[in-house]
Amino acid sequence: MIRALPHGFELDDDPRRVDVDEVHRFLSTEAYWALGRSRETVERLVKWLLHTTDAHGLYEQFGFGPPDAKMMERLP
């Protein structure tokens, strides 16, 4: 899926178009939640988790679905 965004940006889920060097640079130096993340971690497949109460249909369009049998959550 490719979608044009404002200011010349594109939203694209084709992994061949990901600039891994730039993603690693951003994550390891600017993203407070991933500072120091290794390049190997950036290149691994990851799971994305999303919590929503009313937008399931929207996120299903982007490949989200029910969690698998291994997922658990501990609420405060």
C-alpha positions as CSV (number, residue, x, y, z in Angstrom):
1,M,0.0,0.0,0.0
2,I,1.4,3.4,-1.0
3,R,-0.4,6.5,0.2
4,A,0.7,10.1,-0.5
5,L,1.0,12.3,2.5
6,P,1.3,16.1,2.9
7,H,4.7,17.7,2.3
8,G,6.0,15.1,-0.1
9,F,6.0,12.2,2.3
10,E,4.6,8.7,1.5
11,L,3.2,6.0,3.6
12,D,4.4,2.6,2.2
13,D,4.5,-0.9,3.7
14,D,6.9,-2.3,1.1
15,P,9.9,-3.5,3.2
16,R,12.2,-3.1,0.1
17,R,11.7,0.7,0.3
18,V,12.7,1.1,3.9
19,D,16.0,3.0,4.4
20,V,17.3,0.8,7.2
21,D,20.3,3.0,7.8
22,E,18.0,6.0,8.4
23,V,15.6,4.0,10.6
24,H,18.5,2.8,12.7
25,R,20.0,6.3,13.0
26,F,16.7,7.7,14.1
27,L,16.0,4.9,16.6
28,S,19.4,4.8,18.1
29,T,20.0,8.5,18.4
30,E,16.6,10.3,18.6
31,A,13.8,8.1,19.7
32,Y,13.8,8.3,23.5
33,W,12.2,4.8,23.7
34,A,14.9,3.1,21.6
35,L,18.1,5.0,22.3
36,G,21.1,2.8,21.6
37,R,19.1,0.2,19.8
38,S,21.5,-2.0,17.7
39,R,21.3,-2.3,14.0
40,E,20.5,-6.0,14.3
41,T,17.4,-5.2,16.4
42,V,16.2,-2.8,13.7
43,E,16.5,-5.4,11.0
44,R,14.6,-8.2,12.9
45,L,11.0,-8.8,12.3
46,V,8.9,-7.3,15.0
47,K,5.3,-7.5,16.2
48,W,3.2,-4.4,16.5
49,L,0.7,-4.3,19.3
50,L,-2.2,-1.8,19.2
51,H,-4.9,-1.1,21.8
52,T,-8.2,0.4,20.6
53,T,-11.8,0.3,21.7
54,D,-13.5,1.7,18.7
55,A,-11.3,1.6,15.6
56,H,-10.9,-2.1,14.8
57,G,-12.1,-1.7,11.2
58,L,-9.7,1.1,10.5
59,Y,-6.7,-0.8,11.8
60,E,-7.7,-4.0,10.0
61,Q,-7.1,-2.1,6.8
62,F,-3.4,-1.8,7.8
63,G,-3.0,-5.5,8.6
64,F,-3.8,-5.5,12.3
65,G,-5.9,-8.5,13.6
66,P,-6.6,-10.3,16.8
67,P,-3.6,-11.2,18.9
68,D,-2.3,-14.8,18.9
69,A,-2.6,-17.3,21.7
70,K,0.7,-16.2,23.2
71,M,-0.3,-12.6,24.0
72,M,-1.1,-11.6,27.6
73,E,-1.6,-8.3,29.3
74,R,-1.3,-7.1,32.8
75,L,-3.3,-4.0,33.6
76,P,-2.4,-1.7,36.5
